[in-house]
Amino acid sequence: MTDKIMVKKISLKVNKFFLLTALLLCCSCDGVLFYDFCTVDTDGWHRNDVLEYVYEKDFVKDTTVHFSVDTRTVASYPYKDIVVSVEALDTMGTVFYKDTLTCAVYDDDGRRVGHTVGLMYQQSSESIEILLPHNKTILHVTHLMSDSTLHGVSDIGIRICRKN
C-alpha cells in the first residue's frame, strides 16, 4: 500500500471522528427517539444494496413521528442530491409505508449544503411525518439515482424524532 493511500484512509477516519464529535456537540438530543448510521461499502453504494435499520419502541401505542434521512458524502461526490427510497416493514416483512426522500448535497448556486468537518459533509432530508403502528419497525433504505453505483457516499443515517 502506498503512503498516499494510507494517509488518505487515516485522514478519512479522522474526519469521520471529528464530524461525529462536532455533530454530537452541536445537536440537541431532545426529542430524538432513534438516530443510526450504516456505512456504505468503500467501492460504492450499489443500487441493490439495502441498508437496514431496526427501531424498537418501548411502548406499544401507535406513534406518529418525524422521520428524516441523513447522508455523509466526501467532497468528490458528483451529484446535486441523493434520492433514496425508504420502506417501513413490520416484523413479518410486510411493507406498511414507502416514500422517496431527497438529501440536497449542493444548492442551486453550486455551494455545499449541510455541515462539514474536513473532507466529510453531512446533509439531511426534509422531515416527514409517518405513523409507526408496530412495536418493532424495520426500515430499508436504497438509492434511486440514475447510476447503478454511487461513489463518494460514506454513510446513510435515519433520524426518528417525537412529533411535538
N, C-alpha and C positions, 0 to 999 in steps of 0.2 A: 504494500500500500504506500503510495507516495505521501510525502509530508503535506502537500496541499490538500489532499483528500482528508487526511487525518485532522488537519487544522479546521477544515470546513465542518466535519462531523462534530468535533468538540465545540465549535462555535455555535452550531445549531442547537446542541444540547444546552449550552449555557444560556442562549437566547430564550429557549423554551422555559427554563427555570426562572429567569428574570421576568418574563412575560406573565407566567403564572403567579409569581410573587406580587408583581405590580397589580394584577387584576384582583387578587385577594385583598390587597390593601385598599384599593380604590372602590371596590364594590361593596355594597351593603348586602348582607345575607338576610335581611329582614324580608320575610315572605317567601323565600326560596325553599321549595319542597324537595327539589331534585335538580342536580347540576352535574353532568358527567360528560367526559370526552372519550372518544375512541380514536386511536391513532391509525392513520391511513398508511398502507404499505409504502415503503420508500420507492418502489418502482411505479407508483401512481395509484390513483383511485379508479378502479375499473368499474364500468357500468354495472356489471353483475355482482360487485362487492356490496353486500348488505351489512350495514353497521347496526348492531343490535344493542338496545338498552332495556333494562328491566326496572320498572318503577313499581314499588310495593307501598301501598298506603298503610298507615297504621290504624285505619278505620274503614268501615265497610260502606258508609253512606256515599251516594253518588256525589261527585265533586266536579264543579266547573273550574278550570284552571286557565292561567295564561301560559302559553307554550311558545317557545322560540328555538331557533337553531343558531348555533354559533359556529363559525369556521375560522380556522387558523391557516393562513397562507404565507408563503415566502414572497419576497419582492419580485421574483420572476414569474409569478402566476400571470398567465397571458390574457385572461378574460375579464370583462367588466363586472361580472357577478357569478354566483354559483346557484344554480337552480336545483332543488332537491325535492324528492318525494318522501313524504312521511306517512307511515301506516301504523295505526294502533291496533293491536290484536289482544284478544283475551287469552287465557291460558290454554284453550283448546285450539288456538291458531286461527280463529275466525276474525277477519278484519272488521272492526266496527267504526273505524274512522280513517279517512285518507285525504290528504291535502298536498298541495305544492307550495313550497316556500322559497323565497329568493333572498340571498345574502348579497348585498352590493359590496363589491371589492373596490371599485373606482366610482367616483361621482361623474356627472356629465362633463366636467372640466378636465377629467383625467387624473384627479387627485385621489390618493388612497383614502378609503373610508375606514373608520374604526380606530383601534388603539394599537400601538406598536411599542416594542422594546427590542431595539436592534433590528435584526433581519426578519422577524416574525410579526405578522399583522393579524389582529382578531377583529372579525366583523360579526354582527348579529342581524338576524332577520327581524321583521316586524313581529310583534307578539300577536298570537291569535287565541281565541277562547275555544277550548274543547271540553267536552264532558267526559270524565273518566268514571264509568259506572262500575268498574270491577276493582277488587282489592289489589290485584296484580295486573299490570299492563305491560305488554311487550311492545316496544317501539322499534320500527325498522326505518332506516334512512338510506336512500340510494340517490345517486346524482342523475339528473335528467339532461345533462349537457350534450351538445352535438358530438363531441369527441368521445370515443369509447373509453379512453383513459385520460384522466385529468392529472397533470403534473403540477407541482407547486402547492399542493394541498397537504397540510401536515396532520391536522386533527379536525374532527367534526364533533360538536357537542350539542346537547339538548339541555334546555332550562325549563323547569316547570315551577311556576310561582302561584301563590294563593291569589284568587280573584278578590280584590278589595273593593 
